[in-house]
Amino acid sequence: MLRNTLLLVQFEVKKMLFNPRGLVALAAFALVWLLILLYPISSASSFLINPDFRGIIEGIFGPDAVSELFKWPVAELAVYWIAALYIFPLFSIFVSADQFATDKSRGIFRFLTLRVGRDSLFFGRFLGHIALQSILLCLTVIATILLAANRDMSLLLPALISGLIVTLNLIIVLLPYTALMAILSLYASSARQATIYAILVWAAMSISIAIINNYLPIISELKWILPGSQISLMINTQGLQTFMYAPVALVQAAVLLFLGKVYINRSAL
């Protein structure tokens, strides 16, 4: 099972990196992040190291609301941290929407299940998409580190340490998103339909949790079942503090992967 799973992971990464459609998506991704790196990250980082700007921000939001943001040793990675926490989950929803949908609608999925176990297929596709997103994530972090080193070479070592922390955190954040899209793509007949289902699920869950919290605040902890519920709290963290919300995403991913495993084994493909 492990060998088949690893082969599927390798195949998924190659398919995305060398398939024409995948290359177009990667080119669009690279262009978007190039613009983000050259303008918001490069420009905003100069404001973070300005004490006058810090005073303005603390005056507007309060001294504790964004206090940790100014403690990052590398300003470029502090700005990258905020941008990536919101952009990469959205990217994950779109890039992971076709884990199974197209193969299922074309009848290829039934052919694959005759040659490899359903568990290997499910976890192989999931891990393949995580591996692909991790590669792209690492490239953007490396680019940010180089941007910081170009400004001040003495920042290289702290940038490498912060970059490693950011990378590990963001991979953990992406786990439940990719796991949920794996389940939705099993149910949907196309990648577009899986994306629509994802939007509906997030909207329905967000509204339901807000209503429940309004009338029954005693069970407000329900908010943690929604993937990404911890992101707004992660913004005002830095260093090893950023890992304090990692268990939330890990538990969400574990539950979703278990549900996906049950679903793929019981569904008629």
C-alpha positions as a Markdown table, in Angstrom:
| # | Residue | x | y | z |
|---|---|---|---|---|
| 1 | Met | 0.0 | 0.0 | 0.0 |
| 2 | Leu | 2.8 | 2.4 | 0.9 |
| 3 | Arg | 4.6 | 1.8 | -2.4 |
| 4 | Asn | 1.5 | 2.5 | -4.4 |
| 5 | Thr | 0.7 | 5.6 | -2.4 |
| 6 | Leu | 4.2 | 7.0 | -3.0 |
| 7 | Leu | 4.0 | 6.2 | -6.7 |
| 8 | Leu | 0.7 | 8.1 | -6.9 |
| 9 | Val | 2.2 | 11.1 | -5.0 |
| 10 | Gln | 5.0 | 11.2 | -7.5 |
| 11 | Phe | 2.6 | 10.9 | -10.5 |
| 12 | Glu | 0.3 | 13.7 | -9.2 |
| 13 | Val | 3.3 | 16.1 | -8.8 |
| 14 | Lys | 4.6 | 15.3 | -12.3 |
| 15 | Lys | 1.1 | 15.7 | -13.8 |
| 16 | Met | 0.7 | 19.2 | -12.4 |
| 17 | Leu | 4.3 | 20.3 | -13.2 |
| 18 | Phe | 4.5 | 19.0 | -16.8 |
| 19 | Asn | 0.9 | 19.0 | -17.9 |
| 20 | Pro | 0.0 | 22.0 | -20.2 |
| 21 | Arg | -3.0 | 22.9 | -18.1 |
| 22 | Gly | -0.9 | 22.6 | -15.0 |
| 23 | Leu | 1.9 | 24.8 | -16.5 |
| 24 | Val | -0.6 | 27.5 | -17.2 |
| 25 | Ala | -1.9 | 27.4 | -13.6 |
| 26 | Leu | 1.7 | 27.5 | -12.4 |
| 27 | Ala | 2.5 | 30.5 | -14.6 |
| 28 | Ala | -0.5 | 32.4 | -13.3 |
| 29 | Phe | 0.5 | 31.5 | -9.7 |
| 30 | Ala | 4.1 | 32.7 | -10.3 |
| 31 | Leu | 2.9 | 36.0 | -11.9 |
| 32 | Val | 0.6 | 36.7 | -9.0 |
| 33 | Trp | 3.2 | 36.0 | -6.4 |
| 34 | Leu | 5.8 | 38.0 | -8.3 |
| 35 | Leu | 3.5 | 41.1 | -8.1 |
| 36 | Ile | 2.9 | 40.4 | -4.4 |
| 37 | Leu | 6.6 | 40.1 | -3.7 |
| 38 | Leu | 7.6 | 43.2 | -5.7 |
| 39 | Tyr | 4.9 | 45.5 | -4.3 |
| 40 | Pro | 3.0 | 44.7 | -1.1 |
| 41 | Ile | 5.8 | 42.7 | 0.6 |
| 42 | Ser | 8.7 | 44.8 | -0.6 |
| 43 | Ser | 7.0 | 48.1 | 0.1 |
| 44 | Ala | 5.1 | 47.3 | 3.2 |
| 45 | Ser | 8.2 | 45.8 | 4.9 |
| 46 | Ser | 9.8 | 49.3 | 4.8 |
| 47 | Phe | 6.8 | 50.6 | 6.8 |
| 48 | Leu | 7.1 | 47.9 | 9.5 |
| 49 | Ile | 10.6 | 49.0 | 10.4 |
| 50 | Asn | 9.5 | 52.6 | 10.7 |
| 51 | Pro | 8.7 | 53.5 | 14.4 |
| 52 | Asp | 6.3 | 56.3 | 13.3 |
| 53 | Phe | 4.2 | 53.8 | 11.3 |
| 54 | Arg | 4.2 | 51.4 | 14.3 |
| 55 | Gly | 2.8 | 54.2 | 16.5 |
| 56 | Ile | 0.0 | 54.9 | 14.0 |
| 57 | Ile | -1.0 | 51.3 | 13.7 |
| 58 | Glu | -1.0 | 50.8 | 17.5 |
| 59 | Gly | -3.0 | 54.0 | 17.9 |
| 60 | Ile | -5.7 | 52.6 | 15.5 |
| 61 | Phe | -5.9 | 49.0 | 16.5 |
| 62 | Gly | -4.5 | 49.1 | 20.0 |
| 63 | Pro | -1.0 | 48.2 | 21.3 |
| 64 | Asp | -1.8 | 44.5 | 21.7 |
| 65 | Ala | -3.8 | 43.8 | 18.5 |
| 66 | Val | -0.7 | 43.6 | 16.2 |
| 67 | Ser | 2.1 | 43.8 | 18.7 |
| 68 | Glu | 3.7 | 40.5 | 17.6 |
| 69 | Leu | 3.8 | 41.6 | 14.0 |
| 70 | Phe | 6.5 | 44.2 | 14.9 |
| 71 | Lys | 8.6 | 41.6 | 16.7 |
| 72 | Trp | 9.4 | 39.6 | 13.6 |
| 73 | Pro | 13.2 | 39.7 | 12.9 |
| 74 | Val | 12.6 | 40.1 | 9.2 |
| 75 | Ala | 9.9 | 42.6 | 8.1 |
| 76 | Glu | 9.5 | 41.0 | 4.6 |
| 77 | Leu | 8.5 | 37.6 | 6.2 |
| 78 | Ala | 6.1 | 39.4 | 8.6 |
| 79 | Val | 4.2 | 40.8 | 5.6 |
| 80 | Tyr | 4.5 | 37.5 | 3.7 |
| 81 | Trp | 3.0 | 35.7 | 6.7 |
| 82 | Ile | -0.2 | 37.8 | 6.6 |
| 83 | Ala | -0.5 | 37.5 | 2.8 |
| 84 | Ala | 0.2 | 33.8 | 2.6 |
| 85 | Leu | -2.2 | 32.9 | 5.5 |
| 86 | Tyr | -5.1 | 34.1 | 3.3 |
| 87 | Ile | -3.9 | 33.6 | -0.2 |
| 88 | Phe | -2.6 | 30.0 | 0.0 |
| 89 | Pro | -5.8 | 28.5 | 1.5 |
| 90 | Leu | -7.8 | 30.0 | -1.5 |
| 91 | Phe | -5.2 | 28.7 | -3.9 |
| 92 | Ser | -5.5 | 25.3 | -2.2 |
| 93 | Ile | -9.2 | 25.2 | -2.8 |
| 94 | Phe | -8.8 | 25.8 | -6.5 |
| 95 | Val | -5.7 | 23.6 | -7.1 |
| 96 | Ser | -7.1 | 20.7 | -5.2 |
| 97 | Ala | -10.6 | 20.7 | -6.6 |
| 98 | Asp | -9.9 | 18.1 | -9.3 |
| 99 | Gln | -8.3 | 15.4 | -7.2 |
| 100 | Phe | -11.0 | 12.9 | -8.3 |
| 101 | Ala | -13.8 | 14.7 | -10.1 |
| 102 | Thr | -12.6 | 14.5 | -13.7 |
| 103 | Asp | -11.4 | 10.9 | -13.4 |
| 104 | Lys | -14.7 | 9.9 | -11.9 |
| 105 | Ser | -16.8 | 11.6 | -14.6 |
| 106 | Arg | -14.7 | 10.0 | -17.4 |
| 107 | Gly | -14.8 | 6.5 | -15.9 |
| 108 | Ile | -11.1 | 6.5 | -15.3 |
| 109 | Phe | -11.5 | 6.2 | -11.6 |
| 110 | Arg | -13.2 | 2.8 | -11.9 |
| 111 | Phe | -10.2 | 1.6 | -14.0 |
| 112 | Leu | -7.7 | 2.9 | -11.4 |
| 113 | Thr | -9.5 | 1.1 | -8.5 |
| 114 | Leu | -9.1 | -2.2 | -10.2 |
| 115 | Arg | -5.3 | -1.8 | -10.1 |
| 116 | Val | -4.7 | 0.0 | -6.8 |
| 117 | Gly | -6.5 | 0.0 | -3.4 |
| 118 | Arg | -9.0 | 2.8 | -2.7 |
| 119 | Asp | -7.0 | 3.9 | 0.4 |
| 120 | Ser | -3.8 | 4.2 | -1.6 |
| 121 | Leu | -5.6 | 6.2 | -4.3 |
| 122 | Phe | -7.2 | 8.5 | -1.8 |
| 123 | Phe | -4.1 | 9.2 | 0.3 |
| 124 | Gly | -1.9 | 9.2 | -2.7 |
| 125 | Arg | -3.9 | 12.0 | -4.4 |
| 126 | Phe | -4.1 | 13.9 | -1.1 |
| 127 | Leu | -0.4 | 13.7 | -0.4 |
| 128 | Gly | 0.4 | 14.5 | -4.0 |
| 129 | His | -1.5 | 17.7 | -3.9 |
| 130 | Ile | 0.1 | 18.6 | -0.5 |
| 131 | Ala | 3.5 | 17.9 | -2.0 |
| 132 | Leu | 2.8 | 20.2 | -5.0 |
| 133 | Gln | 1.5 | 23.0 | -2.8 |
| 134 | Ser | 4.5 | 22.6 | -0.5 |
| 135 | Ile | 6.9 | 23.0 | -3.4 |
| 136 | Leu | 5.2 | 26.2 | -4.5 |
| 137 | Leu | 5.1 | 27.4 | -1.0 |
| 138 | Cys | 8.8 | 26.9 | -0.5 |
| 139 | Leu | 9.6 | 28.8 | -3.7 |
| 140 | Thr | 7.6 | 31.8 | -2.5 |
| 141 | Val | 9.3 | 31.7 | 0.9 |
| 142 | Ile | 12.8 | 31.4 | -0.7 |
| 143 | Ala | 12.0 | 34.4 | -2.9 |
| 144 | Thr | 11.0 | 36.4 | 0.2 |
| 145 | Ile | 14.2 | 35.4 | 2.0 |
| 146 | Leu | 16.2 | 36.6 | -1.0 |
| 147 | Leu | 14.3 | 39.8 | -1.0 |
| 148 | Ala | 15.2 | 40.4 | 2.6 |
| 149 | Ala | 18.8 | 39.4 | 2.1 |
| 150 | Asn | 19.0 | 41.9 | -0.8 |
| 151 | Arg | 18.0 | 44.7 | 1.5 |
| 152 | Asp | 20.3 | 43.6 | 4.4 |
| 153 | Met | 22.7 | 40.6 | 4.1 |
| 154 | Ser | 22.8 | 40.3 | 7.9 |
| 155 | Leu | 19.1 | 39.2 | 7.8 |
| 156 | Leu | 19.9 | 36.0 | 5.9 |
| 157 | Leu | 20.2 | 33.7 | 8.9 |
| 158 | Pro | 17.2 | 35.0 | 10.8 |
| 159 | Ala | 15.3 | 35.0 | 7.5 |
| 160 | Leu | 16.1 | 31.3 | 7.0 |
| 161 | Ile | 14.9 | 30.4 | 10.5 |
| 162 | Ser | 11.7 | 32.4 | 10.2 |
| 163 | Gly | 11.2 | 31.1 | 6.7 |
| 164 | Leu | 11.4 | 27.5 | 7.9 |
| 165 | Ile | 8.8 | 28.2 | 10.7 |
| 166 | Val | 6.5 | 30.0 | 8.2 |
| 167 | Thr | 6.8 | 27.1 | 5.7 |
| 168 | Leu | 5.9 | 24.4 | 8.3 |
| 169 | Asn | 3.0 | 26.4 | 9.6 |
| 170 | Leu | 1.5 | 27.1 | 6.2 |
| 171 | Ile | 1.7 | 23.4 | 5.2 |
| 172 | Ile | -0.2 | 22.5 | 8.4 |
| 173 | Val | -2.8 | 25.2 | 7.6 |
| 174 | Leu | -3.3 | 23.7 | 4.1 |
| 175 | Leu | -3.9 | 20.2 | 5.3 |
| 176 | Pro | -7.6 | 20.5 | 6.2 |
| 177 | Tyr | -8.4 | 22.5 | 3.0 |
| 178 | Thr | -6.8 | 19.9 | 0.8 |
| 179 | Ala | -8.5 | 17.0 | 2.7 |
| 180 | Leu | -11.9 | 18.7 | 2.4 |
| 181 | Met | -11.4 | 19.3 | -1.3 |
| 182 | Ala | -10.6 | 15.6 | -1.7 |
| 183 | Ile | -14.0 | 14.7 | -0.2 |
| 184 | Leu | -15.9 | 17.2 | -2.3 |
| 185 | Ser | -14.1 | 16.2 | -5.5 |
| 186 | Leu | -15.2 | 12.6 | -4.8 |
| 187 | Tyr | -18.8 | 13.8 | -4.7 |
| 188 | Ala | -18.6 | 16.4 | -7.5 |
| 189 | Ser | -18.6 | 15.6 | -11.2 |
| 190 | Ser | -16.2 | 18.4 | -12.1 |
| 191 | Ala | -13.5 | 20.6 | -10.5 |
| 192 | Arg | -15.8 | 23.7 | -10.9 |
| 193 | Gln | -18.6 | 21.9 | -9.1 |
| 194 | Ala | -16.2 | 20.9 | -6.3 |
| 195 | Thr | -15.2 | 24.5 | -5.9 |
| 196 | Ile | -18.8 | 25.7 | -5.8 |
| 197 | Tyr | -19.5 | 23.0 | -3.2 |
| 198 | Ala | -16.5 | 24.3 | -1.1 |
| 199 | Ile | -17.9 | 27.9 | -1.2 |
| 200 | Leu | -21.3 | 26.6 | -0.2 |
| 201 | Val | -19.9 | 24.5 | 2.7 |
| 202 | Trp | -17.9 | 27.4 | 4.1 |
| 203 | Ala | -20.8 | 29.9 | 3.7 |
| 204 | Ala | -23.3 | 27.5 | 5.3 |
| 205 | Met | -21.0 | 26.5 | 8.2 |
| 206 | Ser | -19.9 | 30.1 | 8.9 |
| 207 | Ile | -23.6 | 31.3 | 9.0 |
| 208 | Ser | -24.7 | 28.3 | 11.1 |
| 209 | Ile | -21.9 | 28.8 | 13.6 |
| 210 | Ala | -22.5 | 32.5 | 13.9 |
| 211 | Ile | -26.2 | 31.9 | 14.6 |
| 212 | Ile | -25.5 | 29.2 | 17.1 |
| 213 | Asn | -22.9 | 31.4 | 18.9 |
| 214 | Asn | -25.4 | 34.3 | 19.0 |
| 215 | Tyr | -28.1 | 32.2 | 20.7 |
| 216 | Leu | -26.0 | 29.6 | 22.5 |
| 217 | Pro | -22.6 | 31.3 | 23.3 |
| 218 | Ile | -21.8 | 28.5 | 25.7 |
| 219 | Ile | -21.0 | 26.3 | 22.8 |
| 220 | Ser | -18.9 | 28.9 | 20.9 |
| 221 | Glu | -16.1 | 26.4 | 20.5 |
| 222 | Leu | -18.0 | 25.1 | 17.5 |
| 223 | Lys | -16.1 | 27.6 | 15.4 |
| 224 | Trp | -13.0 | 25.4 | 15.5 |
| 225 | Ile | -14.7 | 22.8 | 13.2 |
| 226 | Leu | -14.4 | 25.2 | 10.3 |
| 227 | Pro | -11.1 | 24.9 | 8.4 |
| 228 | Gly | -9.2 | 28.2 | 8.7 |
| 229 | Ser | -11.0 | 29.3 | 11.8 |
| 230 | Gln | -7.6 | 29.9 | 13.5 |
| 231 | Ile | -6.1 | 32.0 | 10.7 |
| 232 | Ser | -7.2 | 35.4 | 12.1 |
| 233 | Leu | -5.6 | 34.5 | 15.4 |
| 234 | Met | -2.4 | 33.3 | 13.8 |
| 235 | Ile | -1.7 | 36.8 | 12.3 |
| 236 | Asn | -0.6 | 38.3 | 15.6 |
| 237 | Thr | 2.0 | 35.6 | 16.4 |
| 238 | Gln | 5.6 | 35.2 | 15.6 |
| 239 | Gly | 8.4 | 32.7 | 16.0 |
| 240 | Leu | 7.5 | 29.5 | 17.7 |
| 241 | Gln | 4.3 | 31.1 | 18.9 |
| 242 | Thr | 2.9 | 30.5 | 15.4 |
| 243 | Phe | 2.7 | 26.8 | 16.2 |
| 244 | Met | 0.2 | 27.3 | 19.0 |
| 245 | Tyr | -2.8 | 26.8 | 16.7 |
| 246 | Ala | -1.2 | 24.0 | 14.7 |
| 247 | Pro | -3.3 | 21.3 | 16.6 |
| 248 | Val | -6.5 | 22.9 | 15.3 |
| 249 | Ala | -5.6 | 22.3 | 11.7 |
| 250 | Leu | -4.1 | 18.8 | 12.4 |
| 251 | Val | -7.2 | 17.6 | 14.1 |
| 252 | Gln | -9.4 | 19.0 | 11.4 |
| 253 | Ala | -7.3 | 17.3 | 8.7 |
| 254 | Ala | -7.3 | 14.0 | 10.6 |
| 255 | Val | -11.1 | 14.0 | 10.9 |
| 256 | Leu | -11.6 | 15.0 | 7.3 |
| 257 | Leu | -9.2 | 12.3 | 6.0 |
| 258 | Phe | -11.0 | 9.7 | 8.1 |
| 259 | Leu | -14.3 | 10.8 | 6.6 |
| 260 | Gly | -12.8 | 10.7 | 3.1 |
| 261 | Lys | -11.4 | 7.2 | 3.7 |
| 262 | Val | -14.8 | 6.0 | 4.8 |
| 263 | Tyr | -16.6 | 7.7 | 1.9 |
| 264 | Ile | -14.3 | 6.4 | -0.9 |
| 265 | Asn | -14.5 | 2.9 | 0.4 |
| 266 | Arg | -18.3 | 2.9 | 0.6 |
| 267 | Ser | -19.2 | 4.9 | -2.5 |
| 268 | Ala | -20.1 | 3.3 | -5.8 |
| 269 | Leu | -17.5 | 4.5 | -8.4 |
